């Protein structure tokens, strides 16, 4: 296939020991997690849990020790991520910081920003939100209008962001804002900049939006003359689009793009023993899971080598979303509602609802397939 | 345990095979093969490169290549529609080697239980495997063949009415080894053929114009081809991972990965071939157009050595027997050297 590479990667030699440590920790920590907590997993939020994870050195694992990082390999980090997800752990309070905000600050932030933010992310104390979508800018992200205007000592923000997961619980968001407006709509990718915005700054109001399952997952954020000091601009003024799209490779590359509903299969498997159609259906799911895992590891390996696998990540996310959305539907076909234990029923119900978000968040199915099509040479 | 060539050597090998097939294969050769014409010139070139015995141990005249290398070669072969039964011959030589039988030169046909034998009639020798892992090497001249007709692929195949007395017999390291080899080679061939069908469909979408622009400019077509690309990538990764598992744990213990590859490649064949035909529309439905030389083969190959449902059931039964608590630990342990099937 032109230009798309998925080289097989091994998990690191440290993996078995690391897994044993994580499984022991997660078995203990997860004793009381409800089916709903597991169903939301990386979309959920549990500060206490994130602090515990931080204490064990499982946040910022690959980052420089100078900022509290673990200086371990990307593949070791991958092992930690997939163990967390397989257990349905509520990792949302540190997930975004670990996955993209931290790496962004380390890559493009000032020394002051690194010292200020990185150690607290590592400790599981600083939760990040992603301020991208706006009411009129979803898939067409570059059309965003929330603007930051120069004022003495910094910037003044006005506008609105929406669908920002867990913003009402987070400490900071990385917001992509318009810092200079171009009269030409074809130049909309220019004049954007990224800022670290304190979610509790004066002038910010955050309105939680109930999701279809009744959870306060995402939000609408209104910026009304919010002041952000110069010191919280991230990277280069005007280079926000390039910075944010590079960040998307991280956002799309992880195992959360195919593993979100796996805890349901684990939980339901023993209730399928008497179902004649179960072996074939489970076998098909596992064949896909194993293959997606190899593809996901291939992408992780490229990230480790400093390659930005934006297109490969788009493909794995799209294929992974299909899998994690199909899984609850397949299990629904197999589970006998009368004999299925309540906890499994609940998780199935929650996954059935939550799964819709998988192919929306982090780039819709249609946008991802458009990226793949362009890679194929279709215009 | 079979060795595996380093990346560089594998790259050279793939390049050689690709060059050979690019120069000497093509739709005319595929059509001739379907009429029963043995691709003599191609086979001679393949022999000159040492390919038929490449998987056999060096001590037996082979090159000691591993299964992951084999998958890479077979994928290239599939990309050209596999005009010669090289994958079968290579697998036969490897299995003979595993059973401690020195593979003879020339085309060795692979006879697996209940499976038609590709090009049996042209075999110098036949490696016949039973369901218990017993291998017998037969002189091709002594085998009484009956034509096996009706395959969608129209690739020449035969069934042995009788094998006659074997020249040598031996035992494979496990009862599953031969069937796994057969499934692996067909998964790899599908991965290659689907890549070819995808490339053809993308080229066509970029040139065929309707409503004043290339049909590939329409999102509806782009989205479908993206799915086809995704399936092709999944099939290729699954086959490569299966080859690697066979190298590391032996063919017999790589049932999960090989079965997964057969399931994923089989599903990809169905989805991908349908998309390619949809993109080509009527012209791709004609005998003249080469698309069906690839799609018909994929439809046959997905059924060979166990269709998706067969392998899925085996994988599923094993997982159900192990239980929910073992599901994730088993999946991760497989490539961390503490695996169980």
Interface residues (C-beta under 8 A of the other chain):
Chain A: X1 X4 X6 X8 X10 X11 X15 X16 X19 X23 X82 X86 X262 X265 X266 X267 X268 X269 X270 X272 X273 X278 X279 X280 X281 X282 X283 X284 X286 X287 X288 X289 X290 X291 X292 X293 X294 X295 X298 X315 X318 X319 X366 X368 X369 X370 X372 X373 X375 X376 X377 X378 X379
Chain B: X68 X195 X198 X202 X205 X206 X214 X216 X217 X219 X221 X222 X223 X225 X226 X227 X229 X230 X232 X233 X234 X236 X237 X238 X240 X241 X244 X256 X257 X259 X260 X261 X263 X264 X267 X308 X309 X311 X312 X313 X314 X315 X316 X317 X319 X320 X323 X324 X325 X327 X328 X329 X331 X332 X333 X334 X335 X336 X337 X338
